[in-house]
Amino acid sequence: MDWMVIARELQAIGQAGLHFSKDRFDTERYQRINRLAAEILSAHSNLPVEVVLAWNAREFGYPTPKVDVRAVVFQQGKVLLIREDADEGRWALPGGWADVNESPTEAVMRELQEETGFAGRAMGLLAVLDREKQRHEPPFPYHVYKLFFRCEITGGSPTPNPESSAVSFFDTHNLPQLSVSRVTKEQIRRFARKIQEGDRTTDFD
């Protein structure tokens, strides 16, 4: 039994119920469902119950997956990575949450610039992946779709910032310790093969 899957579904039911319900007693029941979901999520992750509830409180409307965008940049066979200080200095592809009023490519270009100092442009969509099916750890309370864009650098220079203290290129066969919450070795090596082989299809699921 996958308690994270169950908890996320309960959370979605609670959120949708609070959005559509007009009855005070139903509202109280949906709030209780949200509390139970938060307790399950907390028990199976490293997040306190109150943190999960605070995240839930910022959500409204019909629940849908969140969108995470990642920039995949290769130069001379090496991949661009940033050091994620928020994850004990592990490394990841530049990226993060897409913002409201941004297109997916606008989001990934913003993240690339903010986290590396490089300006760039998106060349194509490499993959749309469900985080739950990709062996990312630790489990996450939200259901997430991850969009990986092949990008090229058009200007700028590597610039550390408050979120990433280092920016560097790595050989895919000698990768540093990765932030597997954000990206896996298998994903990076898969993208390297696709680009090398000229494969323009988009991986999904």
Backbone bond lengths (Angstrom), bond angles and torsions (degrees), N, CA, C in turn:
res aa  C-N    CA-C-N  psi(-1)  N-CA   C-N-CA  omega(-1)  CA-C   N-CA-C  phi
1 M - - - 1.461 - - 1.522 109.18 -
2 D 1.338 117.71 125.11 1.457 123.03 -178.76 1.524 108.75 -93.92
3 W 1.332 115.60 99.56 1.457 120.64 -175.16 1.527 112.04 -66.96
4 M 1.322 118.46 -29.76 1.461 120.00 178.37 1.524 110.91 -66.42
5 V 1.327 116.68 -41.28 1.468 120.51 177.61 1.523 110.06 -63.12
6 I 1.334 116.21 -45.16 1.465 120.72 179.20 1.522 110.81 -60.90
7 A 1.344 116.60 -45.72 1.464 120.73 -177.85 1.516 111.72 -64.16
8 R 1.325 117.11 -41.09 1.466 119.27 179.67 1.531 110.91 -65.21
9 E 1.345 116.59 -36.85 1.462 118.89 178.98 1.530 110.39 -68.65
10 L 1.342 117.01 -40.93 1.463 119.97 175.94 1.527 110.54 -61.03
11 Q 1.331 115.60 -41.69 1.460 120.75 179.02 1.535 110.44 -60.63
12 A 1.326 116.46 -43.11 1.467 120.87 179.52 1.526 110.84 -65.19
13 I 1.338 117.21 -41.07 1.469 120.55 177.53 1.525 110.37 -62.23
14 G 1.327 116.17 -44.15 1.461 120.39 178.90 1.515 112.48 -62.21
15 Q 1.326 116.32 -44.06 1.467 120.31 -179.27 1.526 110.73 -64.83
16 A 1.336 117.32 -46.44 1.463 120.53 178.93 1.523 110.64 -62.94
17 G 1.322 116.27 -41.27 1.458 119.92 179.13 1.515 112.64 -61.73
18 L 1.337 116.71 -43.03 1.462 119.90 178.56 1.521 111.57 -65.10
19 H 1.328 116.10 -30.89 1.466 119.78 -179.69 1.531 111.63 -72.35
20 F 1.339 116.73 -40.45 1.457 119.82 -172.17 1.534 113.73 -97.46
21 S 1.329 117.52 -22.68 1.463 119.95 -172.97 1.532 111.99 -70.56
22 K 1.335 115.37 139.96 1.467 122.03 175.50 1.530 111.60 -111.57
23 D 1.312 116.47 -7.53 1.460 121.48 -175.76 1.534 110.63 -95.24
24 R 1.333 116.75 131.00 1.462 120.82 -176.89 1.526 112.24 -60.31
25 F 1.334 116.55 -39.81 1.461 119.51 -178.61 1.530 111.55 -70.35
26 D 1.338 116.87 -37.77 1.466 119.40 174.47 1.517 110.75 -63.46
27 T 1.333 116.72 -40.28 1.469 120.61 178.49 1.520 110.76 -58.08
28 E 1.340 116.01 -43.29 1.465 119.83 178.68 1.524 110.86 -63.78
29 R 1.329 117.25 -37.48 1.466 120.28 179.13 1.531 110.90 -66.59
30 Y 1.346 116.21 -42.42 1.471 118.90 179.25 1.528 111.08 -67.24
31 Q 1.308 117.30 -35.07 1.467 119.70 175.09 1.526 110.45 -62.62
32 R 1.334 116.60 -38.95 1.460 120.74 177.53 1.521 110.94 -65.89
33 I 1.335 117.22 -39.55 1.464 120.65 176.32 1.527 109.83 -60.42
34 N 1.331 117.04 -43.66 1.469 120.57 178.06 1.523 111.27 -60.73
35 R 1.318 116.99 -40.54 1.463 120.72 179.88 1.530 110.37 -64.54
36 L 1.329 117.25 -44.50 1.463 120.53 178.75 1.533 110.64 -62.82
37 A 1.339 116.64 -41.94 1.464 120.14 178.24 1.520 110.49 -61.05
38 A 1.339 116.85 -42.77 1.463 120.92 179.90 1.528 111.06 -63.57
39 E 1.329 117.29 -38.39 1.467 120.53 179.08 1.529 111.17 -66.16
40 I 1.326 116.42 -39.55 1.473 119.77 177.40 1.522 110.28 -66.41
41 L 1.338 116.85 -46.68 1.468 120.87 179.54 1.522 110.89 -59.72
42 S 1.311 116.83 -41.44 1.460 120.65 179.20 1.525 111.39 -64.36
43 A 1.328 115.90 -40.86 1.470 120.09 -178.23 1.523 112.46 -66.67
44 H 1.334 117.57 -22.85 1.464 120.98 -176.38 1.529 112.36 -114.83
45 S 1.341 116.39 18.78 1.465 121.19 175.07 1.521 107.76 -145.89
46 N 1.322 116.95 -169.69 1.468 120.22 -179.96 1.522 111.51 -104.99
47 L 1.346 117.17 23.80 1.462 121.77 -176.51 1.525 111.13 -107.29
48 P 1.342 118.02 133.36 1.466 120.41 174.39 1.525 111.57 -65.64
49 V 1.319 116.87 152.59 1.455 122.12 -179.16 1.518 111.10 -55.03
50 E 1.333 117.10 -44.28 1.459 120.10 -175.53 1.532 111.75 -65.83
51 V 1.333 117.25 -30.62 1.468 119.99 176.68 1.522 109.97 -67.25
52 V 1.337 116.56 -44.67 1.464 120.41 178.72 1.521 110.16 -61.74
53 L 1.331 117.54 -42.65 1.464 120.79 179.45 1.523 111.27 -64.68
54 A 1.327 116.69 -37.05 1.469 120.25 178.48 1.525 110.17 -64.88
55 W 1.339 116.88 -41.07 1.469 120.08 176.05 1.529 109.89 -61.75
56 N 1.329 116.15 -44.23 1.464 120.17 -178.96 1.525 111.47 -61.17
57 A 1.317 116.11 -36.98 1.462 120.34 -176.72 1.519 112.09 -64.67
58 R 1.331 116.78 -24.13 1.466 120.30 -179.94 1.529 112.02 -84.11
59 E 1.343 116.60 -7.84 1.456 121.08 179.58 1.525 110.26 -93.33
60 F 1.311 117.20 150.11 1.453 120.48 176.36 1.529 108.60 -153.66
61 G 1.315 115.32 168.15 1.450 119.74 178.90 1.516 112.26 76.64
62 Y 1.333 115.16 -170.88 1.460 120.23 179.32 1.523 109.04 -69.71
63 P 1.344 118.83 127.07 1.470 121.13 -175.61 1.523 112.63 -71.11
64 T 1.322 115.97 134.45 1.461 122.90 175.13 1.526 108.51 -135.37
65 P 1.343 118.05 163.71 1.466 119.47 178.63 1.534 111.95 -61.95
66 K 1.323 116.23 148.41 1.460 121.38 171.53 1.528 109.49 -79.04
67 V 1.331 116.56 160.68 1.460 121.60 -176.95 1.527 110.10 -118.65
68 D 1.326 115.15 122.42 1.459 123.10 176.68 1.530 107.83 -111.01
69 V 1.336 117.34 129.60 1.470 120.90 -179.59 1.522 109.69 -112.09
70 R 1.346 116.25 142.81 1.465 121.59 -179.81 1.521 110.04 -134.76
71 A 1.335 115.68 137.54 1.466 122.23 178.27 1.527 109.19 -95.45
72 V 1.324 116.34 124.21 1.462 122.20 178.75 1.529 107.37 -107.69
73 V 1.325 116.03 107.13 1.466 121.93 -176.35 1.525 109.05 -119.35
74 F 1.331 116.35 123.52 1.460 121.47 175.38 1.524 109.03 -116.79
75 Q 1.327 115.69 135.60 1.463 122.30 171.72 1.516 108.37 -134.94
76 Q 1.332 116.00 124.31 1.470 122.19 -179.43 1.527 110.93 51.71
77 G 1.316 115.12 41.09 1.456 120.74 176.26 1.509 115.52 79.27
78 K 1.330 117.87 2.11 1.463 121.11 -179.44 1.522 110.10 -110.84
79 V 1.345 115.93 147.89 1.454 121.89 -175.22 1.528 110.38 -101.39
80 L 1.326 115.40 141.67 1.465 122.08 179.60 1.526 109.86 -81.81
81 L 1.334 116.51 125.79 1.461 122.00 178.65 1.528 109.93 -131.12
82 I 1.332 115.17 156.66 1.462 121.38 174.31 1.524 108.91 -120.43
83 R 1.325 115.53 150.40 1.468 119.99 176.25 1.523 108.07 -86.25
84 E 1.336 115.95 119.91 1.460 122.04 -178.77 1.525 109.87 -88.06
85 D 1.327 116.46 99.56 1.462 119.71 -179.54 1.520 111.95 -64.34
86 A 1.346 116.90 -27.68 1.464 120.54 178.54 1.524 112.10 -70.22
87 D 1.327 117.58 -12.88 1.464 121.61 179.85 1.526 109.69 -123.05
88 E 1.327 116.07 51.32 1.464 123.25 173.79 1.524 113.01 56.37
89 G 1.326 116.31 33.13 1.455 119.79 175.06 1.509 115.18 77.86
90 R 1.318 117.89 13.06 1.462 119.86 175.19 1.532 109.73 -74.24
91 W 1.332 116.46 166.09 1.463 121.11 -171.58 1.519 111.07 -109.23
92 A 1.338 115.87 153.47 1.461 120.74 -178.32 1.522 110.30 -154.59
93 L 1.323 115.56 165.01 1.454 120.51 168.64 1.528 108.76 -67.22
94 P 1.332 118.52 143.57 1.462 119.75 176.59 1.523 110.16 -59.43
95 G 1.326 116.97 138.76 1.450 119.25 178.06 1.505 112.55 160.82
96 G 1.330 115.52 -174.79 1.455 122.11 -179.07 1.514 110.04 168.19
97 W 1.343 116.41 -162.34 1.455 121.08 -178.71 1.519 111.13 -68.91
98 A 1.332 116.22 139.63 1.454 121.07 169.32 1.529 108.21 -71.47
99 D 1.318 117.01 140.81 1.462 121.88 179.53 1.524 111.00 -95.45
100 V 1.315 115.17 155.50 1.463 121.09 174.73 1.530 109.42 -61.08
101 N 1.332 115.97 143.18 1.471 123.88 -179.89 1.525 113.12 72.12
102 E 1.327 117.79 16.30 1.457 122.70 172.66 1.527 109.14 -113.76
103 S 1.323 116.24 142.05 1.456 118.99 167.26 1.532 107.60 -76.54
104 P 1.335 118.51 162.85 1.466 119.29 178.25 1.528 113.41 -55.78
105 T 1.349 117.40 -41.88 1.469 118.22 -178.96 1.526 111.26 -71.01
106 E 1.334 117.68 -34.62 1.464 119.17 175.05 1.520 110.82 -62.45
107 A 1.329 115.98 -39.43 1.465 120.16 179.73 1.522 111.47 -64.35
108 V 1.333 116.86 -46.16 1.466 118.53 -176.74 1.525 111.60 -70.18
109 M 1.350 117.75 -33.36 1.461 120.20 176.96 1.532 111.03 -68.03
110 R 1.333 115.99 -39.46 1.477 119.24 176.63 1.523 110.74 -62.29
111 E 1.342 116.42 -46.63 1.463 119.67 -179.57 1.526 111.31 -61.95
112 L 1.323 116.88 -41.44 1.466 120.42 179.06 1.529 110.64 -59.19
113 Q 1.328 116.62 -47.32 1.467 120.63 -178.77 1.521 111.41 -65.47
114 E 1.336 116.42 -45.82 1.460 120.63 -176.73 1.527 112.02 -64.24
115 E 1.329 116.35 -39.13 1.463 119.26 -170.96 1.522 113.96 -94.07
116 T 1.334 117.96 -16.75 1.472 118.70 -178.21 1.522 114.25 -123.49
117 G 1.334 118.06 -22.66 1.457 121.08 -172.03 1.516 113.29 89.27
118 F 1.326 117.48 -8.00 1.465 121.42 179.52 1.530 111.00 -88.97
119 A 1.326 116.11 137.62 1.460 121.09 166.12 1.526 107.20 -87.55
120 G 1.319 116.45 152.82 1.456 117.90 -178.68 1.503 111.77 -161.70
121 R 1.327 115.27 -176.00 1.457 120.53 174.14 1.512 109.47 -142.84
122 A 1.315 115.13 149.05 1.461 121.13 -179.72 1.520 109.84 -80.19
123 M 1.338 115.95 133.59 1.463 122.07 -178.16 1.528 112.18 -102.66
124 G 1.312 116.81 -21.90 1.454 119.55 -177.55 1.517 110.66 171.25
125 L 1.324 115.48 165.02 1.461 121.67 -179.59 1.528 109.32 -97.79
126 L 1.331 115.90 114.77 1.463 121.07 -178.46 1.519 112.69 -80.54
127 A 1.333 116.51 -38.00 1.464 118.34 -174.92 1.524 111.47 -161.75
128 V 1.329 114.88 147.23 1.465 123.26 167.51 1.522 105.47 -122.71
129 L 1.335 116.85 109.50 1.463 120.59 -169.94 1.523 111.59 -124.28
130 D 1.308 115.05 142.36 1.455 122.61 173.15 1.524 107.55 -80.71
131 R 1.336 117.19 119.62 1.467 121.02 -176.47 1.529 111.96 -55.05
132 E 1.322 116.75 -34.69 1.460 120.44 -175.51 1.523 112.76 -68.04
133 K 1.309 117.41 -20.86 1.465 120.91 -176.64 1.529 112.40 -99.13
134 Q 1.351 117.55 8.32 1.458 120.83 -170.65 1.530 114.99 -118.28
135 R 1.311 118.11 13.23 1.477 122.75 175.97 1.529 112.62 63.91
136 H 1.320 116.43 32.81 1.464 119.18 174.55 1.522 109.42 -79.84
137 E 1.322 115.42 142.10 1.466 122.02 178.93 1.532 109.21 -133.85
138 P 1.353 116.89 146.32 1.461 128.53 -0.20 1.522 111.17 -79.85
139 P 1.347 117.33 171.94 1.466 119.93 175.27 1.522 110.32 -57.75
140 F 1.322 116.28 150.03 1.460 121.08 -175.43 1.519 109.36 -120.09
141 P 1.335 118.72 140.54 1.465 119.58 -176.26 1.512 114.68 -68.64
142 Y 1.330 117.86 -21.15 1.456 121.17 177.45 1.527 111.04 -96.83
143 H 1.323 115.83 152.33 1.460 120.88 169.19 1.529 106.88 -84.84
144 V 1.329 116.94 127.84 1.471 121.27 -169.47 1.525 110.74 -126.86
145 Y 1.332 116.31 134.31 1.459 122.65 166.16 1.528 107.52 -100.14
146 K 1.332 116.79 133.17 1.458 122.30 -179.39 1.534 109.18 -110.17
147 L 1.331 115.52 123.84 1.462 122.11 179.67 1.527 108.77 -107.73
148 F 1.338 116.22 120.08 1.460 121.91 -179.73 1.530 109.02 -107.76
149 F 1.336 116.18 119.30 1.454 121.67 -179.38 1.528 111.03 -108.59
150 R 1.327 115.53 132.32 1.463 118.75 169.12 1.520 107.68 -73.40
151 C 1.325 116.54 127.77 1.461 121.39 -176.32 1.526 110.40 -129.56
152 E 1.317 115.64 157.20 1.459 120.72 172.22 1.521 109.00 -125.53
153 I 1.334 115.38 149.05 1.455 121.30 -179.99 1.521 109.44 -83.53
154 T 1.335 115.62 133.93 1.460 120.54 179.72 1.532 112.44 -115.77
155 G 1.329 117.00 -7.46 1.464 119.43 -179.72 1.518 110.66 175.10
156 G 1.321 115.49 -176.33 1.454 120.89 179.33 1.514 112.94 84.57
157 S 1.311 115.38 -173.80 1.466 121.79 -179.75 1.517 108.45 -149.61
158 P 1.350 117.33 156.32 1.471 119.21 -178.55 1.524 110.98 -60.85
159 T 1.335 115.39 124.16 1.462 120.66 -174.75 1.521 109.84 -135.51
160 P 1.334 118.37 107.23 1.463 119.87 175.30 1.529 110.34 -59.96
161 N 1.334 116.26 155.12 1.458 121.41 -177.65 1.519 108.99 -148.49
162 P 1.341 118.45 177.65 1.464 119.74 -176.59 1.526 114.76 -58.97
163 E 1.345 118.15 -26.12 1.453 120.80 -179.46 1.528 112.89 -88.28
164 S 1.325 116.72 -31.53 1.467 120.70 -177.43 1.524 108.62 -136.43
165 S 1.326 115.86 114.83 1.462 120.99 -173.12 1.526 113.10 -84.36
166 A 1.334 117.64 -4.66 1.461 120.44 178.97 1.522 109.79 -152.74
167 V 1.324 114.90 147.14 1.458 122.84 179.34 1.526 107.24 -133.31
168 S 1.337 117.57 126.63 1.457 118.56 -176.03 1.527 110.65 -158.00
169 F 1.347 115.18 163.14 1.458 122.42 174.90 1.525 109.13 -102.66
170 F 1.352 116.14 142.39 1.464 121.35 -177.61 1.522 110.37 -133.67
171 D 1.326 114.46 145.09 1.459 121.06 170.50 1.526 108.34 -67.19
172 T 1.318 117.43 136.82 1.461 119.91 -176.66 1.530 113.00 -67.53
173 H 1.333 116.65 -16.74 1.473 119.50 177.02 1.529 111.73 -94.18
174 N 1.320 117.03 1.64 1.472 120.90 178.18 1.522 108.59 -140.81
175 L 1.325 115.74 58.20 1.454 121.32 -176.91 1.531 111.04 -79.30
176 P 1.326 117.49 148.12 1.466 120.29 174.91 1.523 110.10 -75.15
177 Q 1.320 116.96 179.54 1.460 120.19 176.97 1.527 108.50 -64.88
178 L 1.330 115.94 123.39 1.454 120.53 -173.72 1.523 112.28 -94.54
179 S 1.315 115.15 153.02 1.456 122.25 169.08 1.528 106.46 -80.94
180 V 1.328 116.84 92.65 1.465 120.14 -173.15 1.528 111.84 -71.68
181 S 1.325 117.21 -8.38 1.449 119.36 169.37 1.522 110.76 -65.68
182 R 1.361 115.87 -26.18 1.460 121.42 -173.79 1.529 113.59 -107.92
183 V 1.328 117.42 -37.51 1.460 120.80 -177.72 1.522 109.19 -158.02
184 T 1.331 116.85 153.03 1.459 121.50 178.64 1.529 110.22 -117.12
185 K 1.322 115.42 160.65 1.462 119.72 176.41 1.518 111.16 -60.14
186 E 1.332 116.39 -39.84 1.460 120.11 -178.58 1.529 110.92 -60.57
187 Q 1.315 116.45 -40.05 1.464 119.76 179.06 1.526 111.04 -64.64
188 I 1.327 116.97 -48.26 1.470 120.58 -178.59 1.522 110.39 -60.09
189 R 1.318 117.43 -45.29 1.471 120.63 -178.25 1.521 111.24 -69.11
190 R 1.318 117.47 -34.06 1.461 120.83 175.50 1.534 109.98 -63.09
191 F 1.334 116.92 -44.91 1.467 120.16 179.80 1.526 111.09 -64.94
192 A 1.325 117.51 -37.66 1.466 120.95 178.19 1.525 110.18 -61.13
193 R 1.344 117.03 -42.75 1.471 120.45 179.28 1.523 110.81 -65.57
194 K 1.327 116.95 -42.60 1.465 120.26 -179.50 1.525 110.67 -59.97
195 I 1.311 116.77 -44.55 1.463 120.70 -178.43 1.527 110.59 -68.02
196 Q 1.335 116.54 -43.91 1.462 120.83 -179.96 1.526 111.47 -61.70
197 E 1.325 116.77 -37.14 1.466 121.37 -177.46 1.529 112.78 -87.14
198 G 1.327 116.68 -2.97 1.458 119.64 -178.87 1.516 112.97 70.93
199 D 1.323 116.68 25.73 1.466 122.26 -179.30 1.525 108.71 -78.09
200 R 1.333 117.62 113.39 1.457 121.81 -177.19 1.529 113.36 -99.63
201 T 1.333 117.27 8.09 1.455 119.84 176.98 1.538 109.75 -74.91
202 T 1.313 115.66 161.67 1.459 121.93 179.81 1.525 109.31 -108.29
203 D 1.328 117.40 123.06 1.456 120.88 174.54 1.527 107.94 -71.03
204 F 1.338 116.35 148.98 1.452 118.85 178.01 1.513 110.64 -148.41
205 D 1.334 113.81 157.02 1.467 124.72 -177.55 1.513 112.36 68.51
